[in-house]
Amino acid sequence: MEQKHALPVKDFTPYKEKKGEEYMSEDQLAHFRDLLLAWKRQLQEEVERTVHHMRDDATNYADPADRATQEEEFALELRTRDRERKLIRKIDQTLEAIRKDDYGFCEQCGVEIGLRRLEARPTATLCIDCKTLEEIREKQRVA
């Protein structure tokens, strides 16, 4: 599930641009690399917690209602972890883009995605205009 707060990582400091700094400078790339690695670590810790929780709390309840409740809780946790696993894969792809010096620019039109947008969604590959157009097209296909 996508994070809804300003930064995807708890207690992470937003980047402060230096006057005249070039977009996607070494400092900015390092900032986003650190942000992505911290986010990935956080997600991996959640996966670990889930594994321990499911192993430790797995009880064979005699009451079918209790058993069904536990199974539904586990199924919900597994769906959440599956989304997070996909997100970890996307984080890895983004880290690779940083390594290749191909981060921060829209895949469709080539313009700067922008520091604030990338801090809100570090795995973004589209500028806000291209993303908006993509969402409009998706709505038109569904309707």
C-alpha positions in Angstrom: 0.0 0.0 0.0 1.3 3.4 -0.9 2.5 5.7 1.9 0.4 8.9 2.3 2.7 11.1 4.4 5.2 13.6 3.0 8.2 11.2 3.0 8.0 7.4 2.8 10.6 7.1 5.6 10.1 8.0 9.2 12.3 10.8 10.6 13.9 11.6 7.2 15.0 15.2 6.6 14.0 16.8 3.3 16.8 17.9 1.0 17.8 21.5 1.3 19.0 22.8 -2.1 22.2 24.9 -2.2 22.1 28.2 -4.2 22.9 27.5 -7.8 23.0 23.8 -7.3 22.6 21.7 -10.4 19.6 19.3 -10.5 20.5 15.8 -9.6 23.9 16.8 -8.2 26.0 14.2 -6.4 24.6 15.4 -3.1 21.0 15.1 -4.3 21.6 11.6 -5.7 23.2 10.6 -2.4 20.2 12.0 -0.6 17.8 9.9 -2.7 20.0 6.8 -2.5 19.9 7.1 1.3 16.2 7.7 1.3 15.5 4.7 -0.8 17.8 2.4 1.2 16.2 3.5 4.4 12.7 2.9 3.0 13.8 -0.5 1.7 15.2 -1.4 5.2 11.9 -0.3 6.8 9.9 -2.5 4.4 12.1 -5.5 5.0 11.7 -5.0 8.8 7.9 -5.1 8.3 8.3 -8.4 6.3 10.4 -9.8 9.2 7.8 -8.8 11.8 5.0 -10.4 9.7 6.9 -13.7 9.4 7.5 -13.7 13.2 3.9 -12.7 14.0 2.5 -15.4 11.7 4.8 -18.1 13.1 4.3 -17.1 16.8 0.6 -16.3 16.7 -0.5 -19.3 14.5 -3.0 -21.0 16.7 -5.3 -23.9 15.8 -8.5 -22.5 17.2 -11.3 -24.9 17.9 -13.9 -22.3 17.2 -14.4 -21.9 13.4 -15.2 -18.2 13.8 -11.9 -17.6 15.6 -10.0 -19.6 13.1 -11.7 -17.7 10.2 -10.8 -14.4 11.8 -7.2 -15.4 12.2 -7.0 -16.7 8.6 -8.5 -13.4 7.3 -6.0 -11.4 9.4 -3.1 -13.4 8.0 -4.5 -13.1 4.4 -4.7 -9.3 4.8 -1.1 -9.2 6.1 0.1 -11.3 3.2 -1.5 -9.1 0.7 0.1 -6.1 2.3 3.5 -7.8 2.3 3.0 -8.7 -1.4 2.5 -5.1 -2.3 5.5 -4.2 -0.2 7.6 -6.9 -2.0 6.6 -5.3 -5.3 7.6 -1.9 -3.9 11.0 -3.3 -2.8 11.5 -4.4 -6.4 10.6 -0.9 -7.6 13.0 0.6 -5.1 15.8 -1.7 -6.4 15.0 -0.5 -10.0 15.2 3.1 -8.8 18.5 2.5 -7.0 19.8 1.0 -10.3 18.6 4.2 -12.2 20.6 6.2 -9.6 23.7 4.0 -10.2 23.3 4.6 -14.0 22.9 8.3 -13.5 19.5 8.1 -15.0 17.3 9.3 -12.1 15.1 12.3 -11.6 14.0 12.8 -15.2 10.6 11.9 -16.7 10.7 8.7 -18.8 8.2 10.1 -21.2 9.1 13.7 -21.9 12.6 14.0 -20.3 11.9 17.0 -18.0 13.0 17.2 -14.4 10.6 15.3 -12.1 11.4 17.7 -9.3 13.0 17.3 -5.8 9.7 17.6 -3.8 7.8 15.1 -6.0 10.7 12.7 -5.7 10.8 13.0 -1.9 7.1 12.3 -1.8 7.4 9.4 -4.2 11.1 8.5 -4.6 10.3 5.8 -7.2 8.4 8.2 -9.5 9.4 7.8 -13.1 7.1 10.4 -14.6 6.8 14.2 -14.1 3.5 15.4 -12.7 2.1 16.4 -16.1 2.8 13.0 -17.8 1.5 11.2 -14.7 -1.7 13.2 -14.8 -2.2 12.4 -18.5 -1.6 8.7 -17.8 -4.2 8.7 -15.1 -6.8 10.5 -17.3 -6.2 7.9 -20.0 -6.6 5.1 -17.5 -9.9 6.5 -16.3 -11.1 6.8 -19.9 -10.2 3.1 -20.6 -12.1 2.0 -17.5 -15.2 4.1 -18.2 
